[in-house]
Amino acid sequence: MLAITNGKIITMSGADIEKGTVLVDGGKIKAVGRKISIPARTDVIDATGKIVMPGLIDAHCHVGIMEEIYRTEGNDINEMTDPVTPHLRAIDAVNPDDRGFADALEGGVTTVVTGPGSGNVIGGENLAMKTVGSVVDRMVIKNPVGLKVAFGENPKRVYGGSQKSPMTRMATAALLRENLVKAEGYMRKLLLGARDPDKLPDRDLKMEILVRVLKGELPLRAHAHRADDIMTAIRIADEFNIKIVIEHCTEGFKIADELARRNIPAIVGPTLTNRSKVELQFRTHENAGILSRAGVKVAIMTDHPVIPVNYLSLSAALAVRAGMDEREALKAVTVNAAEIIGLADRIGSIEPGKDADLIILNGPLFELKTMVETTIIDGKQVYILQNSDNY
């Protein structure tokens, strides 16, 4: 067992606890509070003067799939040979030796959602995984968490230059609709086949994942920067009655009330970047705060390696500096992110029964000089700052 004592515990599930204790057993949080009995033979970390909080969650990045050093050998982010690739699975591309995982631990990021990029209209499945391990299958905690689709400049740039569809935003939307309609037909055939095996269609991997989207089992995770692209994504979701999460959401502030009214979550970022393309011309650190105040459930991302994954807390801090409520910014990298990816029963807050994914800080998360001193995943210390008191 492990006990972290005497620290200020930011539970993200209720009030903060001064000089509290988190008791961990078997990789799970067993108890949290001020007066917790610590059994004999328990390893104890004295967190006096420190902050204890849930491990951070990066709800959109490409850790393990797009390595920073190996631009060709380690770049498996986009299969840009076909604009429609829903059958691609992120798990088949993740390299657990990617340096990004070590960076994540240093930054207190204990869970990432990683997956295909935005080169294709339908890019493939993404997954949620812990940031420590040597076997991808054992690092994964939910697979898939959604199906990547993309709107705006990227699919146009990839295929339009070769005189292939999509060359326009209209074609991007049309290709997505076309394949959702095909999936509706495939789903009808599956229902007929359940009653009459002779009518069962041949297995179609592309259609299988789209059927899960149509059934509401998975959301579309829609890459969209411009407000009009966001509305196109929402329009298609409405047409097919499917769940959707807006990713990047750069111009979300222009239509914040529309997103809030429809209860559509947004994973915002990356904002710690230049305006590298036209659809980023209105990029602003104020975006996350505007969306949050409007009632949108917001998570903040790095899009690693666009922004290094260990700068997730810095990205949230910049949103606070630009007007976002500090508590909402904390939620955006913990409990909100967990809820958006469908893992709030396991991660995102410090509560009994949840995974013991914790970080110990030597100051408030959003202060520039603050360091992550210890990162704990599933109850095990996986990163310790070498000059910290706990080393």
C-alpha positions as a Markdown table, in Angstrom:
| # | Residue | x | y | z |
|---|---|---|---|---|
| 1 | Met | 0.0 | 0.0 | 0.0 |
| 2 | Leu | 1.0 | 3.6 | -0.4 |
| 3 | Ala | 0.0 | 6.7 | 1.6 |
| 4 | Ile | 0.5 | 10.3 | 0.5 |
| 5 | Thr | 0.2 | 12.4 | 3.7 |
| 6 | Asn | 0.1 | 16.1 | 4.8 |
| 7 | Gly | -0.4 | 17.6 | 1.4 |
| 8 | Lys | -3.1 | 19.9 | 0.1 |
| 9 | Ile | -5.3 | 17.6 | -1.9 |
| 10 | Ile | -7.1 | 19.0 | -4.9 |
| 11 | Thr | -9.7 | 16.2 | -5.4 |
| 12 | Met | -11.6 | 17.7 | -8.4 |
| 13 | Ser | -14.6 | 16.0 | -6.9 |
| 14 | Gly | -15.4 | 18.4 | -4.1 |
| 15 | Ala | -13.6 | 20.7 | -1.7 |
| 16 | Asp | -9.9 | 20.8 | -1.4 |
| 17 | Ile | -8.4 | 19.0 | 1.6 |
| 18 | Glu | -5.7 | 20.7 | 3.6 |
| 19 | Lys | -3.1 | 18.4 | 5.2 |
| 20 | Gly | -4.9 | 15.4 | 3.9 |
| 21 | Thr | -4.0 | 11.8 | 3.1 |
| 22 | Val | -4.6 | 9.7 | 0.0 |
| 23 | Leu | -4.4 | 5.9 | 0.6 |
| 24 | Val | -3.7 | 3.7 | -2.3 |
| 25 | Asp | -4.1 | -0.1 | -2.5 |
| 26 | Gly | -3.7 | -2.3 | -5.5 |
| 27 | Gly | -3.4 | 0.5 | -8.0 |
| 28 | Lys | -6.7 | 2.1 | -6.8 |
| 29 | Ile | -7.5 | 4.9 | -4.4 |
| 30 | Lys | -8.7 | 3.3 | -1.2 |
| 31 | Ala | -9.5 | 6.4 | 0.9 |
| 32 | Val | -9.0 | 10.2 | 0.9 |
| 33 | Gly | -9.5 | 12.6 | 3.7 |
| 34 | Arg | -8.0 | 14.3 | 6.8 |
| 35 | Lys | -8.1 | 11.4 | 9.3 |
| 36 | Ile | -7.2 | 8.3 | 7.4 |
| 37 | Ser | -5.9 | 5.3 | 9.3 |
| 38 | Ile | -2.6 | 4.1 | 7.7 |
| 39 | Pro | -2.0 | 0.4 | 8.0 |
| 40 | Ala | 1.3 | -1.0 | 9.0 |
| 41 | Arg | 3.9 | -1.7 | 6.3 |
| 42 | Thr | 2.5 | 1.1 | 4.2 |
| 43 | Asp | 5.0 | 3.1 | 2.1 |
| 44 | Val | 4.5 | 6.8 | 3.0 |
| 45 | Ile | 5.3 | 9.9 | 1.0 |
| 46 | Asp | 5.3 | 13.0 | 3.2 |
| 47 | Ala | 3.8 | 15.8 | 1.0 |
| 48 | Thr | 4.0 | 18.6 | 3.6 |
| 49 | Gly | 3.9 | 21.9 | 1.8 |
| 50 | Lys | 3.1 | 20.2 | -1.5 |
| 51 | Ile | 0.0 | 19.9 | -3.7 |
| 52 | Val | -1.5 | 16.5 | -4.5 |
| 53 | Met | -3.9 | 16.3 | -7.4 |
| 54 | Pro | -5.2 | 13.9 | -10.1 |
| 55 | Gly | -2.8 | 13.1 | -13.0 |
| 56 | Leu | -3.4 | 15.3 | -16.0 |
| 57 | Ile | -5.3 | 14.2 | -19.1 |
| 58 | Asp | -4.3 | 15.3 | -22.6 |
| 59 | Ala | -7.6 | 14.6 | -24.5 |
| 60 | His | -6.0 | 15.1 | -28.0 |
| 61 | Cys | -2.5 | 14.4 | -29.0 |
| 62 | His | -0.4 | 12.1 | -31.2 |
| 63 | Val | 2.1 | 10.8 | -28.6 |
| 64 | Gly | 3.5 | 7.5 | -29.8 |
| 65 | Ile | 2.3 | 7.9 | -33.4 |
| 66 | Met | 4.1 | 11.0 | -34.5 |
| 67 | Glu | 7.6 | 11.0 | -33.0 |
| 68 | Glu | 9.5 | 14.3 | -32.8 |
| 69 | Ile | 12.9 | 12.9 | -33.7 |
| 70 | Tyr | 12.1 | 10.4 | -36.5 |
| 71 | Arg | 10.3 | 12.5 | -39.1 |
| 72 | Thr | 9.8 | 9.6 | -41.5 |
| 73 | Glu | 10.4 | 6.5 | -39.6 |
| 74 | Gly | 8.3 | 7.6 | -36.6 |
| 75 | Asn | 5.6 | 9.4 | -38.5 |
| 76 | Asp | 2.5 | 7.2 | -38.7 |
| 77 | Ile | -0.1 | 9.9 | -38.2 |
| 78 | Asn | -1.8 | 10.1 | -41.6 |
| 79 | Glu | -2.5 | 7.4 | -44.2 |
| 80 | Met | -2.8 | 9.9 | -47.1 |
| 81 | Thr | -3.6 | 7.5 | -49.8 |
| 82 | Asp | -7.3 | 7.4 | -49.4 |
| 83 | Pro | -9.5 | 10.2 | -47.8 |
| 84 | Val | -11.8 | 7.6 | -46.2 |
| 85 | Thr | -10.0 | 5.3 | -43.7 |
| 86 | Pro | -12.3 | 4.6 | -40.7 |
| 87 | His | -10.8 | 1.1 | -40.3 |
| 88 | Leu | -7.4 | 2.4 | -39.2 |
| 89 | Arg | -6.6 | 1.7 | -35.6 |
| 90 | Ala | -4.3 | 3.9 | -33.5 |
| 91 | Ile | -3.2 | 0.9 | -31.4 |
| 92 | Asp | -1.3 | -0.5 | -34.5 |
| 93 | Ala | 0.9 | 2.6 | -34.7 |
| 94 | Val | 1.8 | 3.5 | -31.2 |
| 95 | Asn | 5.4 | 3.1 | -30.2 |
| 96 | Pro | 5.7 | 2.9 | -26.4 |
| 97 | Asp | 9.4 | 4.0 | -26.7 |
| 98 | Asp | 8.4 | 7.4 | -28.1 |
| 99 | Arg | 10.2 | 10.0 | -26.1 |
| 100 | Gly | 6.9 | 11.8 | -25.7 |
| 101 | Phe | 5.8 | 9.4 | -23.1 |
| 102 | Ala | 8.7 | 10.3 | -20.8 |
| 103 | Asp | 7.9 | 14.0 | -21.4 |
| 104 | Ala | 4.3 | 13.3 | -20.4 |
| 105 | Leu | 5.4 | 11.8 | -17.1 |
| 106 | Glu | 7.7 | 14.8 | -16.4 |
| 107 | Gly | 4.7 | 17.1 | -17.1 |
| 108 | Gly | 2.3 | 15.1 | -14.9 |
| 109 | Val | 0.3 | 13.8 | -17.8 |
| 110 | Thr | -0.9 | 10.3 | -16.9 |
| 111 | Thr | -3.4 | 9.7 | -19.6 |
| 112 | Val | -3.4 | 10.7 | -23.3 |
| 113 | Val | -5.8 | 10.3 | -26.1 |
| 114 | Thr | -3.8 | 9.6 | -29.2 |
| 115 | Gly | -4.7 | 8.8 | -32.8 |
| 116 | Pro | -4.6 | 9.6 | -36.5 |
| 117 | Gly | -4.2 | 13.1 | -37.8 |
| 118 | Ser | -6.4 | 15.3 | -39.9 |
| 119 | Gly | -5.2 | 14.5 | -43.4 |
| 120 | Asn | -8.2 | 12.4 | -44.3 |
| 121 | Val | -11.9 | 13.1 | -44.1 |
| 122 | Ile | -12.3 | 10.0 | -42.0 |
| 123 | Gly | -9.0 | 9.2 | -40.3 |
| 124 | Gly | -9.5 | 6.2 | -38.1 |
| 125 | Glu | -9.9 | 5.2 | -34.5 |
| 126 | Asn | -8.2 | 6.9 | -31.5 |
| 127 | Leu | -7.6 | 5.5 | -28.1 |
| 128 | Ala | -7.0 | 6.5 | -24.5 |
| 129 | Met | -3.9 | 5.1 | -22.8 |
| 130 | Lys | -1.7 | 5.5 | -19.7 |
| 131 | Thr | 1.7 | 7.1 | -20.3 |
| 132 | Val | 3.9 | 4.4 | -18.9 |
| 133 | Gly | 4.6 | 0.9 | -20.1 |
| 134 | Ser | 6.4 | -1.2 | -22.6 |
| 135 | Val | 3.4 | -3.1 | -24.2 |
| 136 | Val | 0.8 | -0.9 | -25.8 |
| 137 | Asp | -2.0 | -3.3 | -25.2 |
| 138 | Arg | -1.4 | -3.0 | -21.4 |
| 139 | Met | -1.2 | 0.7 | -21.5 |
| 140 | Val | -4.5 | 1.2 | -23.2 |
| 141 | Ile | -7.5 | 1.9 | -21.0 |
| 142 | Lys | -10.2 | 2.5 | -23.7 |
| 143 | Asn | -10.0 | 1.6 | -27.3 |
| 144 | Pro | -11.5 | 3.2 | -29.3 |
| 145 | Val | -12.7 | 6.4 | -27.7 |
| 146 | Gly | -14.0 | 7.8 | -31.0 |
| 147 | Leu | -13.6 | 8.1 | -34.7 |
| 148 | Lys | -11.5 | 10.9 | -36.1 |
| 149 | Val | -13.0 | 13.0 | -38.9 |
| 150 | Ala | -11.6 | 16.3 | -40.3 |
| 151 | Phe | -13.0 | 19.4 | -41.8 |
| 152 | Gly | -11.4 | 22.5 | -43.2 |
| 153 | Glu | -8.1 | 23.0 | -44.9 |
| 154 | Asn | -6.2 | 19.8 | -44.3 |
| 155 | Pro | -8.1 | 17.2 | -46.4 |
| 156 | Lys | -8.4 | 19.9 | -49.2 |
| 157 | Arg | -4.7 | 20.4 | -49.1 |
| 158 | Val | -3.8 | 16.7 | -49.1 |
| 159 | Tyr | -6.0 | 15.6 | -52.0 |
| 160 | Gly | -6.9 | 18.8 | -53.9 |
| 161 | Gly | -3.4 | 19.4 | -55.0 |
| 162 | Ser | -3.5 | 16.0 | -56.8 |
| 163 | Gln | -6.9 | 16.8 | -58.4 |
| 164 | Lys | -8.6 | 14.3 | -56.2 |
| 165 | Ser | -11.6 | 14.6 | -54.0 |
| 166 | Pro | -12.0 | 16.4 | -51.7 |
| 167 | Met | -10.9 | 19.7 | -53.3 |
| 168 | Thr | -13.6 | 21.7 | -51.5 |
| 169 | Arg | -15.4 | 21.8 | -48.1 |
| 170 | Met | -18.5 | 20.6 | -49.9 |
| 171 | Ala | -16.7 | 17.4 | -51.0 |
| 172 | Thr | -15.4 | 16.8 | -47.5 |
| 173 | Ala | -18.9 | 16.9 | -46.1 |
| 174 | Ala | -20.2 | 14.9 | -49.0 |
| 175 | Leu | -17.7 | 12.1 | -48.5 |
| 176 | Leu | -18.5 | 11.8 | -44.8 |
| 177 | Arg | -22.3 | 11.8 | -45.5 |
| 178 | Glu | -21.8 | 9.2 | -48.3 |
| 179 | Asn | -20.0 | 6.8 | -46.0 |
| 180 | Leu | -22.5 | 7.3 | -43.1 |
| 181 | Val | -25.2 | 6.4 | -45.6 |
| 182 | Lys | -23.3 | 3.3 | -46.7 |
| 183 | Ala | -22.9 | 2.3 | -43.0 |
| 184 | Glu | -26.7 | 2.7 | -42.5 |
| 185 | Gly | -27.2 | 0.2 | -45.4 |
| 186 | Tyr | -24.6 | -2.1 | -43.9 |
| 187 | Met | -26.3 | -1.9 | -40.5 |
| 188 | Arg | -29.7 | -2.9 | -42.1 |
| 189 | Lys | -28.0 | -5.9 | -43.7 |
| 190 | Leu | -26.6 | -6.9 | -40.4 |
| 191 | Leu | -30.1 | -6.8 | -38.9 |
| 192 | Leu | -31.4 | -8.9 | -41.7 |
| 193 | Gly | -28.5 | -11.3 | -41.3 |
| 194 | Ala | -29.3 | -11.8 | -37.6 |
| 195 | Arg | -32.7 | -13.2 | -38.6 |
| 196 | Asp | -31.5 | -15.0 | -41.8 |
| 197 | Pro | -27.8 | -16.0 | -41.9 |
| 198 | Asp | -28.0 | -16.3 | -45.7 |
| 199 | Lys | -28.5 | -12.6 | -45.9 |
| 200 | Leu | -25.5 | -11.7 | -43.7 |
| 201 | Pro | -23.2 | -9.4 | -45.6 |
| 202 | Asp | -19.4 | -10.0 | -45.9 |
| 203 | Arg | -17.5 | -8.3 | -43.2 |
| 204 | Asp | -16.5 | -4.7 | -44.0 |
| 205 | Leu | -14.0 | -3.2 | -41.6 |
| 206 | Lys | -14.7 | 0.3 | -42.8 |
| 207 | Met | -18.4 | 0.0 | -42.1 |
| 208 | Glu | -18.1 | -1.8 | -38.8 |
| 209 | Ile | -16.7 | 1.3 | -37.0 |
| 210 | Leu | -19.1 | 3.6 | -38.7 |
| 211 | Val | -22.0 | 1.4 | -37.5 |
| 212 | Arg | -20.7 | 1.9 | -33.9 |
| 213 | Val | -20.9 | 5.6 | -34.5 |
| 214 | Leu | -24.5 | 5.4 | -35.9 |
| 215 | Lys | -25.5 | 3.3 | -32.9 |
| 216 | Gly | -24.2 | 6.0 | -30.5 |
| 217 | Glu | -21.5 | 3.8 | -29.1 |
| 218 | Leu | -18.7 | 6.2 | -30.2 |
| 219 | Pro | -18.6 | 9.9 | -31.0 |
| 220 | Leu | -17.2 | 11.5 | -34.1 |
| 221 | Arg | -14.2 | 13.4 | -32.9 |
| 222 | Ala | -14.3 | 16.3 | -35.4 |
| 223 | His | -11.2 | 18.3 | -36.3 |
| 224 | Ala | -12.6 | 21.8 | -37.0 |
| 225 | His | -11.0 | 25.2 | -36.6 |
| 226 | Arg | -13.3 | 27.7 | -38.4 |
| 227 | Ala | -16.8 | 28.4 | -37.1 |
| 228 | Asp | -18.4 | 27.4 | -40.4 |
| 229 | Asp | -16.5 | 24.1 | -40.4 |
| 230 | Ile | -17.7 | 23.5 | -36.8 |
| 231 | Met | -21.3 | 24.1 | -37.9 |
| 232 | Thr | -20.9 | 21.7 | -40.8 |
| 233 | Ala | -19.7 | 19.0 | -38.4 |
| 234 | Ile | -22.7 | 19.7 | -36.2 |
| 235 | Arg | -25.1 | 19.7 | -39.2 |
| 236 | Ile | -23.9 | 16.2 | -40.2 |
| 237 | Ala | -24.2 | 15.0 | -36.6 |
| 238 | Asp | -27.7 | 16.2 | -36.5 |
| 239 | Glu | -28.6 | 14.6 | -39.8 |
| 240 | Phe | -27.5 | 11.2 | -38.6 |
| 241 | Asn | -28.4 | 11.6 | -34.9 |
| 242 | Ile | -24.8 | 10.8 | -33.8 |
| 243 | Lys | -22.6 | 12.0 | -31.0 |
| 244 | Ile | -19.8 | 14.5 | -31.7 |
| 245 | Val | -16.9 | 16.2 | -30.0 |
| 246 | Ile | -15.3 | 19.3 | -31.6 |
| 247 | Glu | -11.6 | 19.2 | -31.5 |
| 248 | His | -9.4 | 22.3 | -31.8 |
| 249 | Cys | -12.5 | 24.5 | -32.0 |
| 250 | Thr | -10.3 | 27.5 | -32.7 |
| 251 | Glu | -13.3 | 29.8 | -33.6 |
| 252 | Gly | -15.6 | 28.2 | -31.1 |
| 253 | Phe | -15.8 | 31.5 | -29.3 |
| 254 | Lys | -17.8 | 32.9 | -32.2 |
| 255 | Ile | -20.5 | 30.2 | -31.8 |
| 256 | Ala | -20.2 | 29.4 | -28.1 |
| 257 | Asp | -23.9 | 29.7 | -27.4 |
| 258 | Glu | -24.7 | 27.3 | -30.2 |
| 259 | Leu | -22.3 | 24.7 | -28.8 |
| 260 | Ala | -23.6 | 25.1 | -25.3 |
| 261 | Arg | -27.2 | 24.9 | -26.4 |
| 262 | Arg | -26.5 | 21.6 | -28.1 |
| 263 | Asn | -24.4 | 20.3 | -25.2 |
| 264 | Ile | -21.5 | 19.6 | -27.5 |
| 265 | Pro | -18.1 | 19.4 | -25.8 |
| 266 | Ala | -14.9 | 21.0 | -27.1 |
| 267 | Ile | -11.3 | 20.0 | -26.8 |
| 268 | Val | -9.5 | 23.3 | -27.3 |
| 269 | Gly | -6.0 | 23.9 | -28.7 |
| 270 | Pro | -3.2 | 24.0 | -29.5 |
| 271 | Thr | -3.0 | 27.6 | -28.6 |
| 272 | Leu | 0.8 | 27.9 | -27.8 |
| 273 | Thr | 1.5 | 28.1 | -31.5 |
| 274 | Asn | 1.8 | 30.6 | -34.3 |
| 275 | Arg | -0.9 | 31.2 | -36.9 |
| 276 | Ser | 0.5 | 28.6 | -39.3 |
| 277 | Lys | -2.4 | 28.5 | -41.7 |
| 278 | Val | -5.4 | 30.7 | -42.6 |
| 279 | Glu | -7.9 | 28.9 | -40.4 |
| 280 | Leu | -5.9 | 29.8 | -37.4 |
| 281 | Gln | -6.0 | 33.5 | -38.0 |
| 282 | Phe | -8.3 | 34.1 | -35.0 |
| 283 | Arg | -6.4 | 31.8 | -32.6 |
| 284 | Thr | -6.6 | 33.2 | -29.1 |
| 285 | His | -5.9 | 32.1 | -25.6 |
| 286 | Glu | -9.3 | 33.6 | -24.6 |
| 287 | Asn | -11.2 | 30.9 | -26.5 |
| 288 | Ala | -11.3 | 28.3 | -23.8 |
| 289 | Gly | -12.6 | 30.7 | -21.2 |
| 290 | Ile | -15.3 | 32.1 | -23.5 |
| 291 | Leu | -16.5 | 28.7 | -24.3 |
| 292 | Ser | -16.5 | 27.6 | -20.6 |
| 293 | Arg | -18.4 | 30.7 | -19.5 |
| 294 | Ala | -21.0 | 30.0 | -22.1 |
| 295 | Gly | -21.6 | 26.6 | -20.6 |
| 296 | Val | -19.6 | 24.4 | -22.9 |
| 297 | Lys | -17.7 | 21.5 | -21.4 |
| 298 | Val | -14.1 | 22.3 | -22.2 |
| 299 | Ala | -10.9 | 20.2 | -22.2 |
| 300 | Ile | -7.5 | 21.6 | -23.2 |
| 301 | Met | -5.1 | 19.8 | -25.4 |
| 302 | Thr | -1.5 | 20.0 | -26.7 |
| 303 | Asp | -1.9 | 18.2 | -30.0 |
| 304 | His | 1.6 | 16.9 | -29.3 |
| 305 | Pro | 4.1 | 17.2 | -30.9 |
| 306 | Val | 2.6 | 20.5 | -32.1 |
| 307 | Ile | 3.0 | 21.6 | -28.5 |
| 308 | Pro | 5.1 | 19.2 | -26.3 |
| 309 | Val | 2.8 | 17.2 | -24.1 |
| 310 | Asn | 4.6 | 18.3 | -21.0 |
| 311 | Tyr | 3.3 | 21.8 | -21.7 |
| 312 | Leu | -0.3 | 20.8 | -21.1 |
| 313 | Ser | -0.4 | 22.7 | -17.8 |
| 314 | Leu | 1.2 | 25.7 | -19.4 |
| 315 | Ser | -1.5 | 25.7 | -22.1 |
| 316 | Ala | -4.1 | 25.8 | -19.4 |
| 317 | Ala | -2.3 | 28.5 | -17.4 |
| 318 | Leu | -2.3 | 30.7 | -20.5 |
| 319 | Ala | -6.1 | 30.2 | -20.8 |
| 320 | Val | -6.3 | 31.4 | -17.1 |
| 321 | Arg | -4.2 | 34.4 | -17.8 |
| 322 | Ala | -6.5 | 35.2 | -20.7 |
| 323 | Gly | -9.6 | 35.1 | -18.5 |
| 324 | Met | -10.6 | 31.5 | -17.9 |
| 325 | Asp | -11.7 | 30.7 | -14.4 |
| 326 | Glu | -8.9 | 28.8 | -12.7 |
| 327 | Arg | -11.0 | 26.0 | -11.4 |
| 328 | Glu | -12.5 | 25.5 | -14.9 |
| 329 | Ala | -9.0 | 25.3 | -16.3 |
| 330 | Leu | -8.1 | 22.6 | -13.8 |
| 331 | Lys | -11.2 | 20.7 | -14.9 |
| 332 | Ala | -10.1 | 21.1 | -18.5 |
| 333 | Val | -7.1 | 19.0 | -17.9 |
| 334 | Thr | -8.6 | 16.5 | -15.4 |
| 335 | Val | -12.3 | 15.8 | -14.8 |
| 336 | Asn | -13.7 | 17.4 | -17.9 |
| 337 | Ala | -11.3 | 15.6 | -20.1 |
| 338 | Ala | -12.1 | 12.4 | -18.4 |
| 339 | Glu | -15.9 | 12.9 | -18.9 |
| 340 | Ile | -15.5 | 13.9 | -22.6 |
| 341 | Ile | -13.5 | 10.7 | -23.3 |
| 342 | Gly | -15.9 | 8.5 | -21.3 |
| 343 | Leu | -13.5 | 7.6 | -18.5 |
| 344 | Ala | -14.8 | 9.6 | -15.6 |
| 345 | Asp | -15.4 | 6.4 | -13.7 |
| 346 | Arg | -11.7 | 5.7 | -13.6 |
| 347 | Ile | -9.6 | 8.9 | -13.9 |
| 348 | Gly | -9.8 | 12.7 | -13.5 |
| 349 | Ser | -10.4 | 13.1 | -9.8 |
| 350 | Ile | -9.2 | 11.7 | -6.5 |
| 351 | Glu | -12.0 | 9.4 | -5.2 |
| 352 | Pro | -12.1 | 6.0 | -3.7 |
| 353 | Gly | -12.3 | 3.3 | -6.3 |
| 354 | Lys | -10.6 | 5.3 | -9.1 |
| 355 | Asp | -7.2 | 4.6 | -10.6 |
| 356 | Ala | -4.4 | 5.9 | -8.4 |
| 357 | Asp | -3.1 | 8.3 | -11.0 |
| 358 | Leu | -1.7 | 11.2 | -9.0 |
| 359 | Ile | 0.8 | 14.0 | -9.2 |
| 360 | Ile | 2.7 | 15.8 | -6.4 |
| 361 | Leu | 3.6 | 19.4 | -7.1 |
| 362 | Asn | 5.8 | 21.9 | -5.3 |
| 363 | Gly | 3.4 | 24.7 | -5.9 |
| 364 | Pro | 0.1 | 25.6 | -7.7 |
| 365 | Leu | -0.2 | 23.9 | -11.1 |
| 366 | Phe | -0.5 | 27.2 | -13.0 |
| 367 | Glu | 2.5 | 28.9 | -11.6 |
| 368 | Leu | 5.4 | 28.9 | -14.0 |
| 369 | Lys | 8.0 | 27.9 | -11.4 |
| 370 | Thr | 6.0 | 25.0 | -10.2 |
| 371 | Met | 7.5 | 21.5 | -10.9 |
| 372 | Val | 6.0 | 18.1 | -10.9 |
| 373 | Glu | 8.0 | 16.3 | -8.2 |
| 374 | Thr | 6.3 | 12.9 | -8.4 |
| 375 | Thr | 4.0 | 11.2 | -11.0 |
| 376 | Ile | 2.1 | 8.1 | -9.9 |
| 377 | Ile | 0.2 | 5.8 | -12.2 |
| 378 | Asp | -1.8 | 2.9 | -11.0 |
| 379 | Gly | -0.3 | 3.4 | -7.5 |
| 380 | Lys | 3.3 | 3.2 | -8.7 |
| 381 | Gln | 5.8 | 6.0 | -8.7 |
| 382 | Val | 6.8 | 6.3 | -12.3 |
| 383 | Tyr | 8.6 | 9.7 | -12.3 |
| 384 | Ile | 10.5 | 11.4 | -9.5 |
| 385 | Leu | 12.2 | 14.8 | -9.9 |
| 386 | Gln | 15.8 | 14.1 | -9.0 |
| 387 | Asn | 16.3 | 17.1 | -6.7 |
| 388 | Ser | 12.9 | 16.8 | -5.0 |
| 389 | Asp | 12.4 | 15.9 | -1.3 |
| 390 | Asn | 10.9 | 12.5 | -2.4 |
| 391 | Tyr | 13.9 | 11.4 | -4.4 |
